[in-house]
Structures are given as C-alpha cells and as structure tokens.
Amino acid sequence: MKLYTARETRKIDNLAIKQKNISGYSLMQMAAEFSLDIILRELNPVEELIIFCSKGKNSGDGFLLGAYAKEFGLKVTVVMSNSPKDLKGVTRKAFHEMKESNVKVISSKSLKNHRISKNAVLVDALLGTGLKGSLRKNIKDSILVLNQLGMKIPVVSLDIPSGVNPDTGNAEDAYVLADITTSFVAQKRGCFTSHGKKASGEVFYSDLDIPKKLFSEVPSTSSIINYENSMGRVIYREEDAHKGNFGHVVVVGGDRGFGGAGILCSKAAVYSGSGLTSLVTRPEHVSASLVSCPEVMVKGVNSGQDLEEHLLKPDVIAIGPGLGQTAWSEQMIQRVFWEAEKRDVPVIMDADALNLLTQLKLSSKLPKNLILTPHPGEAARLLNTNVSNVESDRFGSAAKLQKKFNATVVLKGSGSIVCYKGNGGQKWGLCNSGNPGMATGGMGDVLTGIIAGILAQGLSLKDAAEAGVDLHSKAADLASLETGEVGLTPSDVISELRSLLRYD
C-alpha cells in the first residue's frame, strides 16, 4: 500500500480535476458519502452526528457529510469554530447545501448547552491536511472540547486527525484522538507513525474513484510493508534443501549482566529459519544459552582475538544485543568491523553497538552492507541531537541516518520506519502492525535476530529489514491475542514466528 505526503496528494487531486474533469466539489461529495457509509457500518446504531468544522476544504467534507446524514434521517449538529463569513469557494458552496438540509449550526461556546443524543458520533472536520504552523486558538479550543467529549463518544476524523502533520505524523500541539479515520484520495503517511498512529485509530481509505493511472504519475516514496511480499524464498523450501542453503548467523553480544539479550537474539534467528546460528558471548553465559536453545552453537570468548576464528564463515553478523560498553565490548565491535571489511559480510548493529559506533568514531570503517536498528534515543546519539528532534520528523531522521552511515536503517517506535537507498533516491517503508505490549526490554534483541535470520537466507538488506520488522510486529500481535499486552515477553513473540512462516 503506497503512502503519500500532503503535497503529493494535492498533485493527484489536481491531476484528477484537470485531466479527468472531476470537479473538486464532486470529490468532496464522494468523501462525504464514503465517510457516512463508514460511520453507519462501523458505529451502528447512530442517532446523531456532531460535526466540528472551521473554514477549510476539510470542513467542506464535513458540511456535506452533515447534509447527507440529515437526509438519511440522523440528527445533525455542526459546531463552528469560525464564522460562516470566512468560508470561500467549494467550502462555502458545501455550507449552503448543508443549510438547505436544515442542519443545526452552533458555535463552540453554545455546545455546552446542547443535549447530546445517546448514540452520538463526533466528527472532526477541522483541519485535515491543511495544518500549517501552530494551531490557531479557536482550532485548539475546539480540539480540546472534542477530545473531552470523545472520552465517552466515538470520534471520526476526516482524512487525518486535526493537529497531526500529514507528512511526519508529529503533533506539536493539541491533536484529535480518533477511533476511526476516513482517508481520501491517497493514504497519508502521517497516519501511520508517531502521534499520527496513536491519533488515527482504524483507518478506512477511498480513492474517490480517481483513475489508478493518475497515481502512477505522482511517484510515492513511502509504503506500508508486508513480510509476505518478499518471504517466498524463505517459506517455500525445496525437497532436497539442507542447512547450508539457509545461511549462518553469528550473534555477538552478552557482556556480563546482559547475557539474556544475546540469547534472545540468537534464538530468534533460529526460529526465523537460519540454517546455522552461533552466539559469541561471555563464557559465563554459555550454559544458559544451551538450556534456552540448544540449537544455537554458543562460544565463550574473553577477547577480540578469541572472536576472530568465529567470524570466518558466517553469512551475517549481528552485533549489539547485551554488548555493553566495556573494553571487551570495544574489542568485539572492532574485530567485527575488521572481518566484515575483509570478507564483505553483512552486519546488523543494534543497542550498545550503536552507542559504541558514536563513542569510538568508527564511521570511517563501516561495513559496506550494513543495517542499523536504533530506537529514538540511539538515533539521537547517532545524529548528535535529542529525542524530541528525532521524533518530530521520524522520516527525516531515518533519512539522515541512512545518508550518514550509508546503511539500511530501521528507526524503531510506534510505526517503525525502514529507510533505504532505492531507485531515484531514499525511500521509506512503514510498519502498520505491532502493539504497546512490545514496550519491554528484549524486544529489540528479538527484532535483530529475526532480521539476521532472514538476511542469512538470501534476501536483500532492504527486504530483510522490512520483512523482519513486519514479521516481528505481527508475531507480537498474535501473541497478545493469547496473553494480552501487559506482560507480553520477547519469548512470547519468538514462539509465534513459526506459525507466521508456516507453509500452508
């Protein structure tokens, strides 16, 4: 599923109007009809719509929604944050059509005197993709009132929740928290990461009958990822296959006190289908690894020199889970970099390997085939900035990391992003799976192991990163159905991997 920025969406809009003689007003009508259909289908029974509007085209969608809902027999109240005198163009035309349907129009201040029906639905038609700069006070006040009512009443946002940046998903001020978002023309990438993912609820999309050919004229640089798109060669195995066909992963990590991270990572690689998996860790963690997953070939080492012999044959090296930041840790990463450069073996870096990358100033010695998997804090250190700056534009932050380290980058978080160098420049893949139960220690170690296991089986860096992120999140969703989100463990996620990779 392709995702678009607000600018790209407007281009598609304009092409439809100019090339296909589709009027802007007819697009507004179809958006309103689609939204009413979704509301009636998903939130039945519905008695009343309370539609929050201002003066832009998103409010035009809201006005027509009000008119059609009134004609359908619903009670409709439109709450205006602006004076109707501010309306222009097609938005003004939509307002007059709504008035002809005898829809009740009140101000935000009058809402406190309005008696709300039992089965009411709140509709956010305040801003849509029209957010520019800081929120005006009247819009902010309306959003705060809407969210307060929304604690007890379902909320539907038209196109994107007001206050959310359609390109980044970030919200610098107040923003609407919707249960449902009806998205028009093109899917907005801001709905799928950062505040936008939390705010959008369930997203329903309509292209408003715009011809598919027009979408190809506006190239998209972002898309929703799906592990099934690239996992055929992993899932479907030949009858005469042997372990050598599916690669050898070496995981390097597990300093004193952090042994579990390397164990989780190596176990995840095994469960993702790696033909051979080795764990190189501190000697005191060997017994625990054998008990946890005897399929892993575990080696205890005390120095970088001891590590060298274990880096001669692997197809993929994953370093970082539980690595620590000691002298031992520094020897491990320096030896891995030296061997990766000599053999041109792909390397996945996570956790303390990323922190050491900054501290040791190793950027000039980076492996040629590299995947970085930072969370926002690690990304901030790598970019010499703060977490707020990283999160304010997750797409831009991932792009800066990709360019700085010439790597495929997985920026973890709500709506994880994979950034890579594609044909024509940088591109982004977004993960639309996962749940808050994943916010616990060890989940990142499992992700690193999954990506390593998939990469060892012959996928490209980009395909392995995207498939690994999606597989990890969907396994967590499966696990949460049984355990719930509270107390969900990385081991629960590992256990679900094989059911997703099963050949039916």
SEBA-798803 format. One record per residue (C-alpha): residue in three letters; z, x, y. Coordinates in Angstrom, 3 decimals. Layout:
N
R,rest,up,east,north
R,ALA,Z,X,Y $
...
END
This chain:
504
R,rest,up,east,north
R,MET,0.000,0.000,0.000 $
R,LYS,-1.136,1.519,3.287 $
R,LEU,1.172,1.583,6.295 $
R,TYR,0.180,1.728,9.944 $
R,THR,1.589,2.620,13.350 $
R,ALA,1.578,0.096,16.187 $
R,ARG,-1.399,1.898,17.762 $
R,GLU,-3.378,1.802,14.513 $
R,THR,-2.546,-1.896,14.108 $
R,ARG,-3.818,-2.679,17.615 $
R,LYS,-7.080,-0.892,16.772 $
R,ILE,-7.541,-3.149,13.726 $
R,ASP,-6.681,-6.162,15.887 $
R,ASN,-9.270,-5.182,18.491 $
R,LEU,-11.954,-4.498,15.875 $
R,ALA,-11.423,-7.968,14.422 $
R,ILE,-11.769,-9.532,17.863 $
R,LYS,-14.833,-7.505,18.944 $
R,GLN,-16.802,-7.130,15.711 $
R,LYS,-15.993,-10.349,13.876 $
R,ASN,-15.490,-12.668,16.836 $
R,ILE,-11.991,-13.504,15.629 $
R,SER,-10.067,-14.622,18.683 $
R,GLY,-6.623,-13.273,19.460 $
R,TYR,-5.398,-16.845,19.604 $
R,SER,-6.665,-17.634,16.092 $
R,LEU,-4.822,-14.565,14.787 $
R,MET,-1.706,-15.886,16.498 $
R,GLN,-2.233,-19.279,14.846 $
R,MET,-2.609,-17.729,11.389 $
R,ALA,0.521,-15.605,11.911 $
R,ALA,2.497,-18.727,12.792 $
R,GLU,1.145,-20.673,9.801 $
R,PHE,1.930,-17.808,7.433 $
R,SER,5.470,-17.486,8.784 $
R,LEU,6.127,-21.215,8.415 $
R,ASP,4.894,-21.108,4.807 $
R,ILE,7.240,-18.205,4.003 $
R,ILE,10.224,-19.873,5.680 $
R,LEU,9.704,-23.154,3.817 $
R,ARG,9.150,-21.394,0.491 $
R,GLU,11.889,-18.808,0.633 $
R,LEU,14.647,-20.607,2.549 $
R,ASN,14.319,-24.203,1.334 $
R,PRO,15.919,-26.567,2.366 $
R,VAL,15.210,-26.076,6.077 $
R,GLU,16.147,-28.639,8.732 $
R,GLU,15.839,-26.708,11.978 $
R,LEU,14.249,-23.578,13.429 $
R,ILE,15.959,-21.857,16.346 $
R,ILE,13.312,-19.503,17.721 $
R,PHE,14.264,-16.706,20.128 $
R,CYS,11.375,-15.839,22.458 $
R,SER,10.638,-13.728,25.533 $
R,LYS,7.214,-13.196,27.163 $
R,GLY,5.026,-11.026,24.910 $
R,LYS,2.487,-11.825,22.202 $
R,ASN,5.191,-11.802,19.530 $
R,SER,6.710,-14.746,21.379 $
R,GLY,3.297,-16.422,21.284 $
R,ASP,3.563,-16.322,17.485 $
R,GLY,6.997,-17.889,17.867 $
R,PHE,5.771,-20.659,20.167 $
R,LEU,3.035,-21.681,17.724 $
R,LEU,5.482,-21.469,14.828 $
R,GLY,7.648,-23.912,16.754 $
R,ALA,4.733,-26.264,17.325 $
R,TYR,3.694,-26.265,13.658 $
R,ALA,7.267,-26.640,12.419 $
R,LYS,7.749,-29.635,14.728 $
R,GLU,4.564,-31.219,13.409 $
R,PHE,5.843,-30.610,9.880 $
R,GLY,8.939,-32.649,10.710 $
R,LEU,11.529,-29.981,11.395 $
R,LYS,13.868,-29.921,14.337 $
R,VAL,12.854,-27.024,16.583 $
R,THR,14.671,-25.331,19.440 $
R,VAL,13.158,-22.436,21.372 $
R,VAL,15.638,-20.153,23.129 $
R,MET,14.014,-18.375,26.083 $
R,SER,15.260,-15.028,27.354 $
R,ASN,12.595,-15.065,30.100 $
R,SER,11.317,-17.690,32.484 $
R,PRO,8.157,-19.504,31.306 $
R,LYS,6.653,-18.397,34.639 $
R,ASP,6.473,-14.848,33.188 $
R,LEU,4.062,-15.879,30.410 $
R,LYS,0.420,-14.770,30.521 $
R,GLY,-2.813,-15.099,28.565 $
R,VAL,-2.690,-16.307,24.973 $
R,THR,1.111,-16.326,25.054 $
R,ARG,1.054,-18.834,27.912 $
R,LYS,-1.542,-20.907,26.034 $
R,ALA,0.707,-20.933,22.936 $
R,PHE,3.678,-22.021,25.053 $
R,HIS,1.765,-25.019,26.406 $
R,GLU,0.637,-26.017,22.899 $
R,MET,4.267,-25.885,21.820 $
R,LYS,5.355,-28.014,24.793 $
R,GLU,2.741,-30.609,23.870 $
R,SER,4.507,-30.901,20.492 $
R,ASN,7.721,-31.863,22.328 $
R,VAL,9.653,-28.804,21.215 $
R,LYS,13.004,-28.436,22.938 $
R,VAL,13.231,-25.320,25.158 $
R,ILE,16.582,-23.970,26.347 $
R,SER,17.896,-20.806,27.939 $
R,SER,20.071,-18.250,26.156 $
R,LYS,23.066,-19.420,28.204 $
R,SER,22.575,-23.034,27.080 $
R,LEU,22.613,-22.115,23.392 $
R,LYS,26.414,-22.236,23.237 $
R,ASN,26.210,-25.985,23.886 $
R,HIS,23.556,-26.529,21.234 $
R,ARG,24.624,-28.168,17.976 $
R,ILE,23.061,-26.228,15.118 $
R,SER,21.899,-28.109,12.025 $
R,LYS,23.423,-27.405,8.615 $
R,ASN,20.253,-25.872,7.148 $
R,ALA,19.024,-23.975,10.193 $
R,VAL,16.948,-20.788,10.271 $
R,LEU,16.963,-18.308,13.151 $
R,VAL,13.627,-16.795,14.114 $
R,ASP,13.268,-13.531,16.026 $
R,ALA,10.085,-13.612,18.128 $
R,LEU,11.428,-11.497,20.978 $
R,LEU,9.535,-8.202,20.840 $
R,GLY,7.728,-7.384,17.613 $
R,THR,5.792,-4.127,18.033 $
R,GLY,5.979,-4.425,21.816 $
R,LEU,9.090,-2.250,22.153 $
R,LYS,8.670,0.266,24.973 $
R,GLY,11.596,2.397,26.098 $
R,SER,15.059,0.905,26.434 $
R,LEU,15.770,-2.746,25.871 $
R,ARG,15.944,-4.975,28.914 $
R,LYS,19.344,-6.595,29.356 $
R,ASN,18.060,-10.116,28.688 $
R,ILE,16.476,-8.995,25.402 $
R,LYS,19.553,-7.070,24.326 $
R,ASP,21.786,-10.062,25.078 $
R,SER,19.520,-12.316,23.000 $
R,ILE,19.581,-9.873,20.085 $
R,LEU,23.373,-9.733,20.139 $
R,VAL,23.620,-13.550,20.161 $
R,LEU,21.050,-13.825,17.374 $
R,ASN,22.885,-11.302,15.181 $
R,GLN,26.201,-13.063,15.734 $
R,LEU,24.714,-16.374,14.596 $
R,GLY,22.898,-14.536,11.816 $
R,MET,26.178,-13.724,10.116 $
R,LYS,26.116,-17.303,8.786 $
R,ILE,22.488,-18.391,9.222 $
R,PRO,19.321,-16.844,7.699 $
R,VAL,17.230,-14.746,10.097 $
R,VAL,13.449,-14.288,10.003 $
R,SER,11.742,-11.674,12.190 $
R,LEU,8.090,-11.988,13.114 $
R,ASP,6.090,-8.790,12.497 $
R,ILE,9.093,-6.401,12.796 $
R,PRO,12.741,-6.885,13.797 $
R,SER,13.072,-6.689,17.572 $
R,GLY,14.612,-3.429,18.739 $
R,VAL,13.157,-1.389,15.865 $
R,ASN,10.488,1.171,16.691 $
R,PRO,7.408,0.167,14.655 $
R,ASP,6.318,3.790,14.188 $
R,THR,9.593,5.545,13.327 $
R,GLY,11.917,2.751,12.149 $
R,ASN,14.523,4.057,14.582 $
R,ALA,16.540,1.802,16.875 $
R,GLU,18.137,3.420,19.900 $
R,ASP,19.957,0.263,20.990 $
R,ALA,20.653,-3.199,19.588 $
R,TYR,18.268,-4.494,16.929 $
R,VAL,17.857,-7.682,14.934 $
R,LEU,19.171,-7.731,11.374 $
R,ALA,16.739,-9.945,9.481 $
R,ASP,16.873,-11.373,5.990 $
R,ILE,13.088,-11.747,5.955 $
R,THR,10.304,-10.146,7.982 $
R,THR,6.816,-11.666,8.049 $
R,SER,4.390,-8.838,8.817 $
R,PHE,0.883,-9.436,10.201 $
R,VAL,-2.467,-7.641,10.332 $
R,ALA,-1.111,-4.334,8.971 $
R,GLN,2.135,-3.235,7.373 $
R,LYS,4.272,-1.420,9.954 $
R,ARG,5.696,1.831,8.636 $
R,GLY,8.846,1.366,10.723 $
R,CYS,9.925,-1.455,8.401 $
R,PHE,10.398,0.951,5.514 $
R,THR,12.679,3.739,6.720 $
R,SER,15.663,4.462,8.965 $
R,HIS,17.148,1.425,10.770 $
R,GLY,13.950,-0.496,10.050 $
R,LYS,14.564,-0.566,6.315 $
R,LYS,18.040,-1.992,6.826 $
R,ALA,16.887,-4.438,9.503 $
R,SER,13.755,-5.858,7.858 $
R,GLY,15.230,-7.424,4.739 $
R,GLU,12.457,-8.609,2.423 $
R,VAL,9.010,-8.037,3.923 $
R,PHE,6.187,-10.547,3.373 $
R,TYR,2.726,-9.499,4.526 $
R,SER,-0.525,-11.215,5.502 $
R,ASP,-3.700,-9.518,6.726 $
R,LEU,-4.567,-12.790,8.517 $
R,ASP,-7.955,-12.842,6.769 $
R,ILE,-9.199,-9.786,8.630 $
R,PRO,-12.065,-8.287,6.563 $
R,LYS,-10.986,-5.346,4.413 $
R,LYS,-13.868,-3.264,5.766 $
R,LEU,-12.222,-3.095,9.189 $
R,PHE,-9.110,-1.469,7.748 $
R,SER,-11.210,1.415,6.418 $
R,GLU,-12.407,2.100,9.963 $
R,VAL,-8.827,2.889,11.038 $
R,PRO,-7.555,5.640,8.714 $
R,SER,-3.926,5.314,7.671 $
R,THR,-1.780,8.422,7.336 $
R,SER,1.132,6.678,5.589 $
R,SER,1.554,4.635,2.423 $
R,ILE,4.143,3.239,0.030 $
R,ILE,4.450,5.442,-3.050 $
R,ASN,4.400,4.246,-6.660 $
R,TYR,5.107,6.619,-9.543 $
R,GLU,2.743,4.687,-11.834 $
R,ASN,-0.269,5.790,-9.775 $
R,SER,-0.052,9.407,-10.930 $
R,MET,2.058,9.391,-14.091 $
R,GLY,-0.607,8.531,-16.665 $
R,ARG,-0.858,12.105,-17.938 $
R,VAL,2.935,12.207,-18.350 $
R,ILE,3.418,8.820,-20.020 $
R,TYR,0.398,8.878,-22.338 $
R,ARG,0.597,11.760,-24.828 $
R,GLU,-1.955,12.932,-27.374 $
R,GLU,-1.109,12.690,-31.079 $
R,ASP,-1.304,16.468,-31.547 $
R,ALA,0.842,17.293,-28.487 $
R,HIS,3.546,19.969,-28.692 $
R,LYS,6.337,21.095,-26.367 $
R,GLY,4.168,23.764,-24.816 $
R,ASN,1.923,21.063,-23.362 $
R,PHE,4.669,19.713,-21.112 $
R,GLY,5.874,22.780,-19.296 $
R,HIS,9.019,24.843,-18.993 $
R,VAL,11.516,24.175,-16.190 $
R,VAL,14.178,26.690,-15.200 $
R,VAL,17.045,25.375,-13.083 $
R,VAL,19.048,27.971,-11.169 $
R,GLY,22.410,26.801,-9.847 $
R,GLY,26.024,26.051,-10.577 $
R,ASP,28.244,28.591,-8.874 $
R,ARG,31.986,28.467,-9.581 $
R,GLY,33.323,24.969,-8.950 $
R,PHE,29.850,23.417,-8.807 $
R,GLY,28.753,23.541,-12.434 $
R,GLY,28.027,19.824,-12.711 $
R,ALA,25.143,19.934,-10.243 $
R,GLY,23.045,22.329,-12.318 $
R,ILE,23.856,20.386,-15.481 $
R,LEU,22.733,17.079,-13.929 $
R,CYS,19.542,18.664,-12.621 $
R,SER,18.550,20.216,-15.950 $
R,LYS,19.398,17.050,-17.864 $
R,ALA,17.217,15.011,-15.501 $
R,ALA,14.318,17.405,-16.177 $
R,VAL,14.742,16.859,-19.919 $
R,TYR,14.796,13.074,-19.541 $
R,SER,11.695,13.256,-17.311 $
R,GLY,9.706,14.780,-20.147 $
R,SER,9.786,18.535,-19.591 $
R,GLY,8.742,20.329,-22.798 $
R,LEU,11.374,23.048,-22.349 $
R,THR,14.287,23.148,-19.928 $
R,SER,16.566,26.083,-19.175 $
R,LEU,19.646,26.269,-16.981 $
R,VAL,20.740,29.580,-15.496 $
R,THR,24.282,29.274,-14.203 $
R,ARG,27.681,30.933,-14.108 $
R,PRO,28.875,31.918,-17.627 $
R,GLU,31.900,29.589,-17.427 $
R,HIS,29.580,26.534,-17.256 $
R,VAL,27.678,27.261,-20.469 $
R,SER,29.978,25.293,-22.778 $
R,ALA,29.975,22.220,-20.527 $
R,SER,26.179,22.246,-20.404 $
R,LEU,25.878,22.438,-24.188 $
R,VAL,28.207,19.484,-24.582 $
R,SER,26.447,17.421,-21.914 $
R,CYS,22.869,18.073,-23.057 $
R,PRO,22.308,20.434,-25.999 $
R,GLU,18.559,20.178,-25.432 $
R,VAL,18.957,22.462,-22.401 $
R,MET,18.765,26.207,-23.077 $
R,VAL,21.668,27.401,-20.955 $
R,LYS,22.178,31.016,-19.907 $
R,GLY,25.170,32.502,-18.121 $
R,VAL,24.433,35.243,-15.568 $
R,ASN,26.564,37.286,-13.207 $
R,SER,23.895,38.893,-11.039 $
R,GLY,20.317,38.705,-9.817 $
R,GLN,19.393,41.452,-12.242 $
R,ASP,20.653,39.322,-15.147 $
R,LEU,18.477,36.449,-13.881 $
R,GLU,15.215,38.391,-13.943 $
R,GLU,14.453,38.021,-17.670 $
R,HIS,14.854,34.226,-17.451 $
R,LEU,12.175,33.908,-14.778 $
R,LEU,9.333,35.478,-16.739 $
R,LYS,7.940,32.353,-18.445 $
R,PRO,8.829,29.092,-16.640 $
R,ASP,6.142,26.849,-15.144 $
R,VAL,8.556,25.544,-12.485 $
R,ILE,11.738,26.925,-10.932 $
R,ALA,14.265,24.554,-9.360 $
R,ILE,16.974,26.277,-7.332 $
R,GLY,19.857,24.928,-5.289 $
R,PRO,21.959,22.360,-7.188 $
R,GLY,25.515,23.680,-7.029 $
R,LEU,24.182,27.094,-5.973 $
R,GLY,26.884,27.740,-3.400 $
R,GLN,26.653,30.275,-0.594 $
R,THR,28.270,33.366,-2.102 $
R,ALA,26.920,36.831,-2.852 $
R,TRP,25.969,35.536,-6.325 $
R,SER,24.042,32.687,-4.725 $
R,GLU,22.153,35.064,-2.430 $
R,GLN,21.138,37.250,-5.363 $
R,MET,19.848,34.191,-7.225 $
R,ILE,17.600,32.994,-4.411 $
R,GLN,16.276,36.440,-3.564 $
R,ARG,15.367,37.071,-7.207 $
R,VAL,13.683,33.668,-7.499 $
R,PHE,11.608,34.335,-4.379 $
R,TRP,10.569,37.743,-5.646 $
R,GLU,9.483,36.375,-9.029 $
R,ALA,7.770,33.311,-7.532 $
R,GLU,5.681,35.537,-5.284 $
R,LYS,4.728,37.813,-8.176 $
R,ARG,3.795,35.011,-10.615 $
R,ASP,2.811,32.300,-8.096 $
R,VAL,5.135,29.846,-9.852 $
R,PRO,6.035,26.567,-8.045 $
R,VAL,9.565,26.391,-6.641 $
R,ILE,11.678,23.366,-5.715 $
R,MET,14.508,24.056,-3.278 $
R,ASP,17.478,21.763,-2.749 $
R,ALA,21.062,21.793,-1.469 $
R,ASP,22.500,25.277,-0.835 $
R,ALA,19.151,26.937,-1.458 $
R,LEU,18.041,25.218,1.756 $
R,ASN,21.160,26.370,3.594 $
R,LEU,20.619,29.942,2.412 $
R,LEU,16.991,29.736,3.479 $
R,THR,18.261,29.381,7.038 $
R,GLN,21.065,31.937,6.805 $
R,LEU,19.108,34.700,5.089 $
R,LYS,15.978,34.233,7.200 $
R,LEU,13.715,34.160,4.172 $
R,SER,10.885,32.170,5.769 $
R,SER,8.512,35.143,5.636 $
R,LYS,8.931,35.427,1.852 $
R,LEU,8.443,31.778,0.912 $
R,PRO,6.728,30.854,-2.357 $
R,LYS,3.156,29.630,-1.906 $
R,ASN,3.773,26.463,-3.938 $
R,LEU,6.959,25.015,-2.536 $
R,ILE,8.776,21.674,-2.452 $
R,LEU,11.772,21.214,-0.146 $
R,THR,14.137,18.265,-0.674 $
R,PRO,16.576,18.177,2.269 $
R,HIS,18.895,15.372,3.285 $
R,PRO,19.103,14.833,7.091 $
R,GLY,21.917,17.365,7.533 $
R,GLU,19.997,20.097,5.732 $
R,ALA,16.830,19.153,7.609 $
R,ALA,18.698,19.519,10.901 $
R,ARG,19.811,23.040,9.977 $
R,LEU,16.306,23.999,8.897 $
R,LEU,14.919,22.771,12.235 $
R,ASN,17.816,24.132,14.300 $
R,THR,18.622,20.691,15.695 $
R,ASN,21.079,17.867,14.974 $
R,VAL,21.071,14.953,12.555 $
R,SER,20.536,12.389,15.336 $
R,ASN,17.294,14.082,16.328 $
R,VAL,16.126,14.214,12.723 $
R,GLU,16.894,10.540,12.131 $
R,SER,15.382,9.383,15.428 $
R,ASP,11.935,10.218,14.032 $
R,ARG,12.016,10.860,10.303 $
R,PHE,8.213,11.070,10.125 $
R,GLY,8.095,13.674,12.865 $
R,SER,10.991,15.640,11.378 $
R,ALA,9.361,15.764,7.941 $
R,ALA,6.108,16.870,9.580 $
R,LYS,7.856,19.714,11.439 $
R,LEU,9.422,20.916,8.185 $
R,GLN,6.097,20.726,6.366 $
R,LYS,4.392,22.797,9.037 $
R,LYS,7.213,25.323,9.480 $
R,PHE,7.552,26.136,5.777 $
R,ASN,4.036,25.221,4.585 $
R,ALA,5.652,23.084,1.910 $
R,THR,5.642,19.595,0.490 $
R,VAL,8.751,18.016,1.993 $
R,VAL,10.986,15.240,0.697 $
R,LEU,13.221,14.012,3.527 $
R,LYS,15.865,12.016,1.689 $
R,GLY,17.643,8.968,3.059 $
R,SER,17.119,5.242,3.428 $
R,GLY,13.382,5.059,2.927 $
R,SER,12.826,8.628,1.706 $
R,ILE,9.694,10.271,3.108 $
R,VAL,7.339,12.726,1.411 $
R,CYS,5.228,14.737,3.866 $
R,TYR,2.347,16.903,2.683 $
R,LYS,-0.851,18.531,3.922 $
R,GLY,-3.747,16.300,2.922 $
R,ASN,-7.406,15.999,3.808 $
R,GLY,-7.587,15.631,7.557 $
R,GLY,-4.041,16.744,8.274 $
R,GLN,-0.488,15.706,7.491 $
R,LYS,0.223,12.546,5.526 $
R,TRP,3.366,10.662,4.594 $
R,GLY,4.438,8.726,1.520 $
R,LEU,7.367,6.300,1.802 $
R,CYS,9.707,5.157,-0.936 $
R,ASN,10.437,1.435,-0.863 $
R,SER,12.857,1.488,-3.812 $
R,GLY,16.486,2.522,-4.172 $
R,ASN,19.841,1.076,-3.147 $
R,PRO,23.076,2.054,-1.347 $
R,GLY,24.737,2.849,-4.680 $
R,MET,22.789,6.109,-4.607 $
R,ALA,25.009,7.365,-1.785 $
R,THR,27.133,9.560,-4.032 $
R,GLY,27.346,13.227,-4.964 $
R,GLY,24.891,14.460,-7.577 $
R,MET,22.030,12.035,-6.845 $
R,GLY,20.036,14.750,-5.097 $
R,ASP,20.520,17.085,-8.051 $
R,VAL,19.036,14.452,-10.339 $
R,LEU,16.064,13.988,-7.999 $
R,THR,15.367,17.732,-8.043 $
R,GLY,15.422,17.713,-11.839 $
R,ILE,13.068,14.743,-12.053 $
R,ILE,10.546,16.330,-9.695 $
R,ALA,10.766,19.618,-11.617 $
R,GLY,10.273,17.882,-14.965 $
R,ILE,7.214,16.017,-13.709 $
R,LEU,5.739,19.036,-11.922 $
R,ALA,6.006,21.105,-15.115 $
R,GLN,3.768,18.568,-16.869 $
R,GLY,0.798,19.354,-14.665 $
R,LEU,0.987,17.124,-11.604 $
R,SER,0.260,18.479,-8.129 $
R,LEU,3.093,19.245,-5.725 $
R,LYS,2.359,16.081,-3.746 $
R,ASP,2.031,13.815,-6.802 $
R,ALA,5.143,15.240,-8.452 $
R,ALA,7.210,14.849,-5.289 $
R,GLU,6.086,11.269,-4.680 $
R,ALA,6.365,10.191,-8.307 $
R,GLY,9.756,11.857,-8.634 $
R,VAL,11.174,10.150,-5.555 $
R,ASP,9.957,6.718,-6.659 $
R,LEU,10.989,7.160,-10.293 $
R,HIS,14.456,8.298,-9.200 $
R,SER,14.921,5.284,-6.926 $
R,LYS,13.604,2.744,-9.406 $
R,ALA,15.845,4.150,-12.127 $
R,ALA,18.767,3.679,-9.736 $
R,ASP,17.698,0.084,-9.117 $
R,LEU,17.584,-0.552,-12.866 $
R,ALA,20.995,1.000,-13.368 $
R,SER,22.513,-1.048,-10.535 $
R,LEU,21.456,-4.271,-12.266 $
R,GLU,23.884,-3.400,-15.059 $
R,THR,26.667,-1.585,-13.228 $
R,GLY,26.421,-2.843,-9.661 $
R,GLU,26.049,-0.466,-6.723 $
R,VAL,29.699,0.536,-6.333 $
R,GLY,30.472,3.345,-8.756 $
R,LEU,26.819,3.951,-9.683 $
R,THR,26.622,7.515,-11.008 $
R,PRO,23.823,10.091,-11.277 $
R,SER,24.255,9.952,-15.051 $
R,ASP,23.540,6.200,-14.942 $
R,VAL,20.247,6.984,-13.200 $
R,ILE,19.286,9.649,-15.747 $
R,SER,19.879,7.179,-18.564 $
R,GLU,17.286,4.759,-17.154 $
R,LEU,14.466,7.284,-16.803 $
R,ARG,13.133,6.905,-20.325 $
R,SER,12.782,3.126,-20.048 $
R,LEU,10.532,3.591,-16.999 $
R,LEU,8.493,6.304,-18.712 $
R,ARG,8.072,4.373,-21.938 $
R,TYR,4.533,3.803,-23.193 $
R,ASP,4.083,0.096,-23.960 $
END
